[in-house]
Amino acid sequence: MGFMSKTAAFMSMASLRNLVSDSIAIDMGSGATIIYVRGPGVVVDEPSLVAINDISGEVIAVGSEARQMYGREARDITVVAPLLNGVVADFERTREMLAHFVREARSGGSFFSRRALMSVYPGVTHVERRALLTAAEHARIGRVMMMDEGLAAAFGAGVKLDDTYASAVVDIGSGTTNVAVVGAGAIIHSRSERIGSADINTAIINHVRRHRGLAIGQRSAERLKLELASATLPDDLAREITIRGRDVVTGSPGAINLTAGEIYPVAQYVVIKIAEAVSTTLAELSPEVAGDIYERGIILTGGGALFNGMAQYLGDQTKLAVQTAEEPRYAIVRGLALMFDDPLLLRRAVRSEAPPLLDQQNEAYSL
């Protein structure tokens, strides 16, 4: 083959490779979808929301754009969260949402991704796992693999892959809480509960409606959670803010003042359940593992780790040292991304994978 022919063939292969991004890590949760691309890092961090035209059924907005409409939708628009408690509640919308986010994550003009590693809720059923895999295939990912989110969170929080001593990681997401005890690169024991930080919002909405006669939306509930709610007793119980909504009796717009003292016990209902899941898991450990956890304490990850007073409350309840991981919301995707650098560990840690979507293309693009 002449020099010009070899050059043309090389350029042709290079142009094909430009259509393909390498490895991506996906943490698709009920509250947010986070995507990490090997090299650039976190490139997508958006709410897991989809805006739909009720007449045509067309998806008109996804992620942050859909959140801007949430609670103030136009007459023929509905904003939905297609994932509920860590699993697929609306398959079609989940598929379209993931495809949208993966397109955003790809660099340049890449059209396919060689492989993706997704975190999965440990209690997920085979049917629910298959729904996630199919949604990823629709997003034109060549090879899709899954890994327990507890294990991914542990690695992303700094637990070493070859550490033979046990570490306890509590990942508090929007709709789920996962307690994982990890050692030697594997899960020793775990417990998952379908309760998370979003349940605090729901508890606040129900309390304000039932006891104060005002219907409020998710945005107002989120504001109350961030500004007034706390896992531990607030320093200033009298601190108050004004919240607006619809009077449930008259149907007219209205407003009330709420104090930190009133919201505190509402949030406690959810916080106590999370603490119970942690305590129950620790009580089931073997003596040697329990000794490791006593020495090392607990690591908090997930968005719920940032809830005011959560680390202190869990420490008080378990009598253990509790630390919050650096950037806890990104712990899972960091842990997933680490797997791509260790193929042997990746093969051992993967829960399941789907058949290649594009077998011939994958063979052509293999490294």
C-alpha positions as CSV (number, residue, x, y, z in Angstrom):
1,M,0.0,0.0,0.0
2,G,1.4,3.4,-1.0
3,F,2.1,6.2,1.4
4,M,-1.0,8.2,0.2
5,S,-3.2,5.1,0.6
6,K,-2.0,4.5,4.1
7,T,-2.5,8.1,5.0
8,A,-6.0,8.1,3.7
9,A,-6.8,4.9,5.6
10,F,-5.4,6.4,8.8
11,M,-7.4,9.6,8.4
12,S,-10.5,7.6,7.7
13,M,-10.1,5.6,10.9
14,A,-9.3,8.8,12.8
15,S,-12.5,10.4,11.5
16,L,-14.5,7.3,12.6
17,R,-12.9,7.4,16.1
18,N,-13.9,11.0,16.4
19,L,-17.5,9.8,16.2
20,V,-17.0,7.7,19.3
21,S,-16.5,8.9,22.9
22,D,-14.6,6.5,25.2
23,S,-15.9,5.7,28.6
24,I,-18.7,7.4,30.6
25,A,-19.9,6.9,34.2
26,I,-23.6,7.5,34.8
27,D,-25.3,8.1,38.2
28,M,-29.0,8.4,37.2
29,G,-31.0,9.1,40.4
30,S,-34.5,10.2,41.2
31,G,-33.3,13.7,41.9
32,A,-30.5,14.3,39.5
33,T,-28.5,12.6,36.7
34,I,-24.7,13.0,36.8
35,I,-22.5,11.9,34.0
36,Y,-18.7,11.7,34.2
37,V,-16.7,11.5,31.0
38,R,-13.2,10.0,31.1
39,G,-10.9,13.0,30.7
40,P,-13.1,16.1,31.1
41,G,-14.7,14.9,34.4
42,V,-18.3,15.7,35.4
43,V,-20.0,17.2,32.3
44,V,-23.7,16.7,33.2
45,D,-25.3,17.5,36.5
46,E,-29.0,18.1,36.0
47,P,-32.4,17.4,37.6
48,S,-34.0,14.1,36.5
49,L,-37.0,15.9,35.1
50,V,-38.9,15.9,31.8
51,A,-41.4,18.4,30.5
52,I,-44.1,16.8,28.2
53,N,-46.7,18.3,25.9
54,D,-49.9,16.6,27.1
55,I,-51.6,16.8,23.7
56,S,-48.8,15.5,21.4
57,G,-46.9,13.5,24.1
58,E,-43.7,15.2,22.9
59,V,-40.8,15.9,25.3
60,I,-40.2,19.6,25.1
61,A,-37.6,20.1,27.9
62,V,-35.3,18.0,30.0
63,G,-33.2,18.6,33.1
64,S,-32.6,22.2,34.2
65,E,-34.9,23.6,31.5
66,A,-37.7,21.4,32.7
67,R,-37.1,22.4,36.3
68,Q,-37.6,26.1,35.4
69,M,-41.2,25.1,34.4
70,Y,-41.8,22.9,37.4
71,G,-44.8,24.2,39.4
72,R,-45.5,26.9,36.9
73,E,-46.3,24.7,33.8
74,A,-48.3,26.1,30.9
75,R,-51.8,24.7,30.5
76,D,-50.8,21.8,28.2
77,I,-47.4,21.0,29.8
78,T,-46.6,18.5,32.6
79,V,-43.3,18.1,34.3
80,V,-42.6,14.6,35.5
81,A,-39.8,12.7,37.3
82,P,-39.5,9.4,35.3
83,L,-37.4,7.8,38.1
84,L,-39.0,7.0,41.5
85,N,-37.0,5.8,44.5
86,G,-34.0,4.9,42.3
87,V,-35.9,2.8,39.7
88,V,-37.7,3.5,36.4
89,A,-41.3,4.6,36.9
90,D,-41.8,5.8,33.3
91,F,-39.7,3.8,30.8
92,E,-40.3,5.9,27.7
93,R,-39.5,9.2,29.5
94,T,-36.5,7.7,31.2
95,R,-35.2,6.5,27.8
96,E,-35.6,9.9,26.2
97,M,-34.1,11.7,29.2
98,L,-31.0,9.6,29.3
99,A,-30.5,9.9,25.6
100,H,-30.7,13.7,25.9
101,F,-28.1,13.7,28.8
102,V,-25.7,11.4,27.0
103,R,-25.9,13.6,23.9
104,E,-24.9,16.5,26.1
105,A,-22.1,14.6,27.6
106,R,-20.4,13.6,24.3
107,S,-17.6,15.8,23.2
108,G,-17.4,17.3,19.7
109,G,-19.4,15.4,17.2
110,S,-19.2,12.0,18.8
111,F,-22.2,9.9,18.0
112,F,-21.5,6.7,19.9
113,S,-19.9,5.8,23.2
114,R,-17.8,2.7,23.5
115,R,-19.0,1.8,27.0
116,A,-20.8,3.1,30.1
117,L,-20.8,2.1,33.7
118,M,-24.0,2.9,35.5
119,S,-24.7,2.8,39.2
120,V,-27.7,0.7,40.3
121,Y,-29.8,0.6,43.4
122,P,-28.9,-2.6,45.2
123,G,-32.6,-3.7,45.7
124,V,-33.4,-3.3,42.0
125,T,-35.3,-6.2,40.4
126,H,-34.3,-7.9,37.2
127,V,-37.1,-6.1,35.3
128,E,-36.0,-2.7,36.7
129,R,-32.4,-3.4,35.8
130,R,-33.3,-4.4,32.3
131,A,-35.3,-1.2,31.9
132,L,-32.2,0.9,32.7
133,L,-30.0,-1.2,30.4
134,T,-32.5,-0.7,27.5
135,A,-32.6,3.0,28.1
136,A,-28.8,3.2,27.9
137,E,-28.8,1.2,24.7
138,H,-31.3,3.6,23.2
139,A,-28.7,6.4,24.0
140,R,-26.3,4.6,21.6
141,I,-23.8,3.3,24.1
142,G,-22.0,0.3,22.8
143,R,-21.5,-1.7,26.0
144,V,-23.5,-1.0,29.2
145,M,-22.4,-2.3,32.6
146,M,-23.9,-1.9,36.1
147,M,-22.4,-1.6,39.5
148,D,-23.9,-1.3,43.0
149,E,-24.1,2.3,44.0
150,G,-22.9,1.6,47.5
151,L,-19.6,0.1,46.2
152,A,-19.2,3.0,43.7
153,A,-19.8,5.5,46.5
154,A,-17.2,3.9,48.7
155,F,-14.5,4.0,46.0
156,G,-15.5,7.6,45.1
157,A,-15.2,8.6,48.8
158,G,-11.6,7.4,49.0
159,V,-11.9,3.8,50.2
160,K,-8.9,2.0,48.6
161,L,-9.6,-0.9,46.3
162,D,-7.0,-3.2,48.1
163,D,-8.0,-2.2,51.6
164,T,-8.8,-5.4,53.5
165,Y,-10.2,-3.6,56.5
166,A,-13.9,-2.8,56.4
167,S,-15.3,0.7,55.8
168,A,-19.0,1.8,56.2
169,V,-20.4,4.2,53.6
170,V,-23.9,5.7,53.9
171,D,-25.1,7.2,50.6
172,I,-28.2,9.4,51.0
173,G,-29.8,10.2,47.7
174,S,-33.0,11.9,46.8
175,G,-35.2,8.8,46.9
176,T,-33.0,6.1,48.4
177,T,-30.5,5.5,51.2
178,N,-27.9,2.8,50.8
179,V,-25.7,1.6,53.7
180,A,-22.7,-0.4,52.4
181,V,-19.9,-2.0,54.3
182,V,-17.0,-2.5,52.0
183,G,-13.8,-4.5,52.3
184,A,-11.2,-5.8,49.8
185,G,-12.9,-4.2,46.9
186,A,-16.3,-5.9,47.5
187,I,-19.5,-5.4,49.5
188,I,-19.4,-7.3,52.8
189,H,-22.9,-6.3,53.9
190,S,-25.5,-3.7,52.8
191,R,-29.0,-2.4,53.4
192,S,-31.1,-0.2,51.1
193,E,-34.2,1.8,52.0
194,R,-36.4,3.6,49.5
195,I,-36.3,6.8,51.5
196,G,-34.1,9.9,51.0
197,S,-33.8,13.6,51.2
198,A,-36.8,14.2,48.9
199,D,-39.0,12.6,51.5
200,I,-38.3,15.6,53.7
201,N,-39.9,17.8,51.1
202,T,-42.9,15.5,50.9
203,A,-43.3,15.5,54.7
204,I,-43.1,19.3,54.8
205,I,-45.7,19.6,52.0
206,N,-48.1,17.3,53.9
207,H,-47.6,19.0,57.2
208,V,-48.2,22.5,55.9
209,R,-51.4,21.3,54.1
210,R,-52.9,19.4,57.0
211,H,-51.9,21.6,59.9
212,R,-51.6,25.0,58.4
213,G,-54.2,24.8,55.6
214,L,-51.9,25.9,52.8
215,A,-51.0,23.9,49.7
216,I,-47.4,24.5,48.6
217,G,-45.2,23.2,45.8
218,Q,-41.9,21.4,45.7
219,R,-39.9,24.6,45.3
220,S,-41.3,26.1,48.5
221,A,-40.8,22.8,50.3
222,E,-37.2,22.8,49.2
223,R,-36.7,26.3,50.4
224,L,-38.1,25.4,53.8
225,K,-35.8,22.3,54.0
226,L,-32.7,24.4,53.2
227,E,-33.5,27.4,55.3
228,L,-35.3,26.0,58.3
229,A,-35.0,22.3,58.6
230,S,-32.2,20.5,60.3
231,A,-31.4,16.9,61.5
232,T,-30.3,18.3,64.9
233,L,-32.2,20.8,67.1
234,P,-31.8,24.3,65.6
235,D,-30.0,26.9,67.5
236,D,-32.8,29.4,66.9
237,L,-36.2,27.7,67.1
238,A,-37.9,31.1,66.6
239,R,-36.3,31.7,63.2
240,E,-39.1,32.1,60.6
241,I,-39.8,32.7,57.0
242,T,-42.9,33.5,55.0
243,I,-44.1,30.9,52.5
244,R,-46.8,31.4,49.9
245,G,-49.3,29.0,48.3
246,R,-53.0,28.2,47.9
247,D,-55.4,28.2,50.8
248,V,-57.0,24.7,50.9
249,V,-60.3,26.0,52.2
250,T,-61.0,29.1,50.1
251,G,-58.8,28.2,47.1
252,S,-57.4,31.7,47.2
253,P,-53.7,32.6,47.2
254,G,-52.4,32.9,50.8
255,A,-49.3,33.1,52.9
256,I,-48.2,31.9,56.4
257,N,-45.1,32.2,58.6
258,L,-43.3,29.0,59.6
259,T,-40.6,28.6,62.2
260,A,-37.6,26.3,62.5
261,G,-39.2,24.9,65.7
262,E,-42.3,23.8,63.7
263,I,-40.3,22.3,60.8
264,Y,-37.7,20.5,62.9
265,P,-40.0,17.6,64.0
266,V,-41.3,17.2,60.5
267,A,-37.9,16.6,59.1
268,Q,-37.0,14.4,62.0
269,Y,-39.5,11.7,60.9
270,V,-37.4,11.1,57.8
271,V,-34.0,11.5,59.5
272,I,-34.9,9.0,62.1
273,K,-35.8,6.4,59.5
274,I,-32.4,6.9,57.8
275,A,-30.6,6.6,61.1
276,E,-32.5,3.4,61.9
277,A,-31.4,1.9,58.6
278,V,-27.8,2.7,59.5
279,S,-28.1,1.3,63.0
280,T,-29.8,-1.9,61.8
281,T,-27.0,-2.5,59.3
282,L,-24.3,-2.1,61.9
283,A,-26.0,-4.4,64.3
284,E,-25.8,-7.2,61.7
285,L,-22.1,-7.1,61.2
286,S,-19.6,-9.7,62.4
287,P,-17.4,-8.8,65.4
288,E,-14.3,-8.3,63.2
289,V,-16.0,-6.0,60.8
290,A,-17.8,-4.1,63.6
291,G,-14.4,-3.5,65.1
292,D,-13.1,-2.0,61.9
293,I,-16.1,0.3,61.7
294,Y,-15.7,1.3,65.3
295,E,-12.1,2.4,64.6
296,R,-12.9,4.1,61.2
297,G,-16.4,5.5,61.7
298,I,-18.8,6.2,58.9
299,I,-18.5,8.1,55.6
300,L,-21.4,10.0,54.3
301,T,-22.0,10.5,50.5
302,G,-24.9,11.6,48.3
303,G,-26.8,14.9,48.2
304,G,-28.5,14.1,51.5
305,A,-25.2,14.1,53.2
306,L,-25.3,17.9,52.9
307,F,-28.6,18.2,54.8
308,N,-27.9,20.5,57.8
309,G,-26.8,18.5,60.9
310,M,-27.0,15.1,59.3
311,A,-23.4,14.0,60.1
312,Q,-23.8,15.2,63.7
313,Y,-27.1,13.4,64.1
314,L,-25.8,10.1,62.8
315,G,-22.7,10.4,65.0
316,D,-24.9,11.0,68.1
317,Q,-27.1,8.0,67.2
318,T,-24.4,5.5,66.4
319,K,-21.7,6.8,68.8
320,L,-19.3,6.7,65.9
321,A,-17.2,9.3,64.1
322,V,-19.0,10.5,61.0
323,Q,-17.3,12.4,58.1
324,T,-18.8,13.7,54.9
325,A,-16.9,12.9,51.7
326,E,-15.5,15.6,49.6
327,E,-18.1,16.7,47.1
328,P,-20.5,13.9,48.3
329,R,-22.9,14.3,45.4
330,Y,-20.2,13.2,43.0
331,A,-18.9,10.2,45.0
332,I,-20.7,7.6,42.9
333,V,-19.5,8.8,39.5
334,R,-16.0,9.2,40.8
335,G,-16.1,5.6,42.0
336,L,-17.5,4.4,38.7
337,A,-14.8,6.3,36.8
338,L,-12.0,4.6,38.8
339,M,-13.2,1.2,37.5
340,F,-12.1,2.0,34.0
341,D,-8.5,2.2,35.1
342,D,-8.6,-1.3,36.6
343,P,-10.2,-3.8,34.1
344,L,-9.8,-6.8,36.5
345,L,-11.6,-5.0,39.3
346,L,-14.2,-3.8,36.9
347,R,-15.0,-7.3,35.7
348,R,-15.4,-8.4,39.4
349,A,-17.5,-5.5,40.5
350,V,-19.9,-5.3,37.6
351,R,-23.5,-6.5,38.4
352,S,-24.7,-7.1,34.9
353,E,-24.3,-5.9,31.4
354,A,-26.3,-5.7,28.2
355,P,-25.3,-7.2,24.8
356,P,-23.4,-4.7,22.6
357,L,-25.7,-2.4,20.8
358,L,-23.4,-2.1,17.8
359,D,-21.2,-5.2,17.6
360,Q,-19.5,-4.4,14.3
361,Q,-18.8,-0.8,15.3
362,N,-17.4,-1.9,18.6
363,E,-15.0,-4.3,17.0
364,A,-13.8,-1.6,14.6
365,Y,-13.3,0.9,17.4
366,S,-11.7,-1.4,20.0
367,L,-8.5,-0.1,21.4
